[in-house]
Amino acid sequence: MDSPFLAFQRRLVSGGQVQEASSGVWRLEIPAGSSQRYRLAQLDDYSALPRSKFRWQPPVELSLRARASHAEIPGTWGFGFWNDPFSFSLGIGGASRRLPALPNTAWFFFASAPNYLSLRDDLPAQGFLAATFRSPDLPGALLGVLSPLAVFAAIHPVGRLARKIARRFIAQSAALISTSLEAWHEYKVAWMTSQVRFFIDDSLVLQTSISPLGPLGLVLWIDNQYAALPPDGRLRSGVLSNPAPAWIELADLKVNRLPTNL
């Protein structure tokens, strides 16, 4: 039987690799390098699709086993459901036409310093997180017109105001998880219409009523980027150096439809 990982599209940037490390175990790896280049290894099931054609709606459950090469990897990595909100394409060269969107996500997400990925001051913004975002489906054309104004968010008072306004539209939930990331664990994301539940080794680590709007795509990735949206309004983003190759290994991936009465 073919591995489910073979059904995904691969996105590889600056030496990123996706390969079968051993029977049934797939490794997503980025090479060592400086902060001058973005590096990515990603598997997803949506790259050629418009958002309206993304595959997944609740109730559905993602389960897999995973481990990481290091407890602290510069950049981000994770797996789960999202709407790829920041992509922009006019359909040139056979790509899907896609405008920016507000985020809808349900995933396990690792973010190293200096990442700060929270609009709320009372939620964890870096480390290993179980997290969701829920946003309204605003017209992509409107967001596309407004996106050039994001450059002004680098001005601290403007950044603080933008963060405050964003909280009115984007709801989020997150839990900081303390576990050995270098050891194998089983992860589950049970995404339902009215709630999302996250499990590690069958132990519940987060249950939240902030459930994203679908349809969403499935993504598994590792990269060396960061984005910071801190309370002081000093909005910034970029890429980080990683002195050693970094990877995540994944196995036993399943996506199952759940009963509709959940």
KOLMI-53340 format. One line per 2 residues: number of its first residue (from 1); their letters; for each residue x, y, z of C-alpha. Coordinates in steps of 0.25 Angstrom, whole numbers, plus 5000, padded with zeros to 4 digits. Example, Ala and Ser with C-alpha at 12.3 -4.5 7.8 and 13.67 -1.06 7.14 Angstrom:
1) AS) 5049 4982 5031 | 5055 4996 5029
END
This chain:
1) MD) 5000 5000 5000 | 5006 5014 4996
3) SP) 5009 5023 5007 | 4999 5035 5009
5) FL) 5011 5044 5009 | 5013 5041 4994
7) AF) 4999 5048 4991 | 5004 5062 4995
9) QR) 5010 5072 4987 | 5024 5076 4991
11) RL) 5029 5091 4993 | 5045 5091 4994
13) VS) 5053 5104 4995 | 5068 5106 4997
15) GG) 5072 5091 4999 | 5059 5087 5006
17) QV) 5057 5072 5005 | 5045 5062 5007
19) QE) 5049 5047 5007 | 5046 5034 5013
21) AS) 5056 5032 5024 | 5052 5018 5027
23) SG) 5040 5009 5024 | 5028 5017 5027
25) VW) 5035 5029 5033 | 5036 5042 5025
27) RL) 5046 5053 5028 | 5045 5068 5024
29) EI) 5058 5074 5025 | 5065 5088 5023
31) PA) 5080 5089 5022 | 5089 5098 5031
33) GS) 5090 5112 5026 | 5091 5127 5029
35) SQ) 5080 5137 5031 | 5082 5141 5016
37) RY) 5073 5131 5010 | 5059 5125 5013
39) RL) 5059 5110 5014 | 5046 5101 5014
41) AQ) 5042 5087 5013 | 5027 5085 5012
43) LD) 5016 5075 5008 | 5002 5080 5006
45) DY) 4989 5076 4998 | 4985 5089 4993
47) SA) 4996 5096 4985 | 4989 5095 4972
49) LP) 4975 5099 4977 | 4967 5112 4980
51) RS) 4963 5113 4995 | 4948 5110 4991
53) KF) 4953 5096 4987 | 4962 5092 4999
55) RW) 4958 5078 5003 | 4955 5078 5018
57) QP) 4942 5082 5026 | 4938 5078 5040
59) PV) 4936 5068 5046 | 4950 5062 5043
61) EL) 4962 5057 5051 | 4977 5057 5047
63) SL) 4986 5047 5054 | 5000 5044 5052
65) RA) 5013 5041 5060 | 5024 5052 5060
67) RA) 5038 5055 5065 | 5048 5067 5063
69) SH) 5063 5067 5061 | 5065 5077 5073
71) AE) 5057 5083 5084 | 5059 5097 5079
73) IP) 5059 5099 5063 | 5061 5113 5058
75) GT) 5049 5116 5051 | 5035 5109 5050
77) WG) 5030 5095 5048 | 5017 5088 5050
79) FG) 5005 5081 5044 | 4990 5083 5043
81) FW) 4979 5090 5036 | 4980 5104 5030
83) ND) 4975 5113 5019 | 4989 5118 5014
85) PF) 4984 5132 5017 | 4996 5140 5012
87) SF) 4998 5134 4999 | 4995 5143 4986
89) SL) 4994 5138 4972 | 4988 5143 4960
91) GI) 4988 5130 4953 | 5000 5132 4944
93) GG) 5008 5120 4939 | 4997 5110 4943
95) AS) 4996 5114 4958 | 4983 5115 4965
97) RR) 4977 5129 4966 | 4977 5133 4980
99) LP) 4976 5146 4988 | 4980 5149 5003
101) AL) 4971 5144 5014 | 4969 5145 5029
103) PN) 4975 5133 5036 | 4967 5120 5039
105) TA) 4975 5109 5046 | 4975 5097 5055
107) WF) 4989 5091 5057 | 5001 5088 5065
109) FF) 5011 5099 5063 | 5026 5101 5068
111) AS) 5031 5115 5067 | 5045 5119 5072
113) AP) 5049 5132 5077 | 5048 5143 5072
115) NY) 5034 5139 5067 | 5022 5145 5074
117) LS) 5010 5139 5068 | 4998 5144 5076
119) LR) 4989 5156 5075 | 4985 5154 5090
121) DD) 4994 5158 5101 | 4989 5146 5110
123) LP) 4992 5135 5101 | 5006 5128 5098
125) AQ) 5012 5134 5085 | 5025 5124 5083
127) GF) 5029 5111 5087 | 5022 5098 5084
129) LA) 5007 5101 5083 | 4993 5095 5080
131) AT) 4986 5107 5074 | 4974 5111 5066
133) FR) 4970 5124 5058 | 4956 5127 5054
135) SP) 4953 5139 5044 | 4942 5143 5036
137) DL) 4942 5141 5021 | 4944 5155 5016
139) PG) 4946 5158 5001 | 4960 5155 4997
141) AL) 4959 5167 4987 | 4958 5176 4999
143) LG) 4969 5170 5006 | 4978 5170 4994
145) VL) 4975 5185 4993 | 4978 5188 5007
147) SP) 4991 5179 5008 | 5001 5189 5003
149) LA) 4997 5198 5015 | 5004 5187 5024
151) VF) 5017 5194 5022 | 5012 5205 5031
153) AA) 5010 5195 5042 | 5025 5195 5044
155) IH) 5023 5209 5051 | 5021 5205 5066
157) PV) 5008 5213 5069 | 5002 5208 5056
159) GR) 5006 5194 5059 | 4999 5194 5072
161) LA) 4987 5200 5066 | 4987 5189 5055
163) RK) 4988 5178 5066 | 4977 5184 5074
165) IA) 4968 5185 5061 | 4971 5171 5057
167) RR) 4966 5165 5070 | 4952 5170 5066
169) FI) 4952 5161 5054 | 4962 5149 5058
171) AQ) 4958 5140 5069 | 4969 5131 5075
173) SA) 4972 5120 5085 | 4986 5114 5089
175) AL) 4992 5105 5099 | 5007 5104 5102
177) IS) 5011 5090 5102 | 5023 5084 5110
179) TS) 5028 5071 5104 | 5040 5064 5098
181) LE) 5040 5068 5084 | 5051 5059 5080
183) AW) 5044 5047 5084 | 5033 5040 5076
185) HE) 5019 5044 5081 | 5005 5042 5075
187) YK) 4997 5055 5071 | 4983 5057 5068
189) VA) 4975 5069 5064 | 4960 5067 5065
191) WM) 4953 5078 5057 | 4938 5080 5059
193) TS) 4929 5091 5056 | 4927 5096 5070
195) QV) 4940 5092 5076 | 4955 5087 5073
197) RF) 4962 5077 5082 | 4976 5074 5082
199) FI) 4983 5061 5088 | 4997 5056 5090
201) DD) 4998 5041 5093 | 4983 5041 5095
203) SL) 4984 5052 5106 | 4975 5064 5104
205) VL) 4985 5077 5103 | 4975 5087 5098
207) QT) 4960 5088 5096 | 4954 5101 5090
209) SI) 4941 5106 5084 | 4949 5115 5075
211) SP) 4948 5106 5062 | 4953 5111 5049
213) LG) 4944 5113 5037 | 4946 5103 5025
215) PL) 4949 5098 5015 | 4964 5097 5020
217) GL) 4976 5090 5014 | 4986 5080 5021
219) VL) 5000 5085 5023 | 5013 5079 5029
221) WI) 5025 5087 5029 | 5038 5092 5034
223) DN) 5045 5105 5031 | 5054 5116 5036
225) QY) 5045 5128 5036 | 5040 5137 5047
227) AA) 5029 5147 5049 | 5027 5156 5061
229) LP) 5014 5163 5065 | 5017 5167 5080
231) PD) 5009 5176 5089 | 5019 5188 5087
233) GR) 5015 5189 5072 | 5029 5186 5067
235) LR) 5024 5177 5056 | 5035 5170 5048
237) SG) 5038 5157 5040 | 5050 5150 5034
239) VL) 5058 5138 5033 | 5068 5132 5043
241) SN) 5081 5124 5042 | 5082 5110 5047
243) PA) 5096 5105 5050 | 5092 5090 5047
245) PA) 5082 5083 5038 | 5068 5082 5044
247) WI) 5057 5072 5042 | 5044 5066 5046
249) EL) 5040 5052 5044 | 5026 5048 5042
251) AD) 5019 5034 5041 | 5005 5027 5042
253) LK) 4998 5039 5036 | 4982 5038 5035
255) VN) 4971 5047 5033 | 4957 5042 5037
257) RL) 4944 5047 5036 | 4937 5048 5049
259) PT) 4922 5046 5052 | 4914 5058 5049
261) NL) 4907 5059 5063 | 4920 5062 5070
END
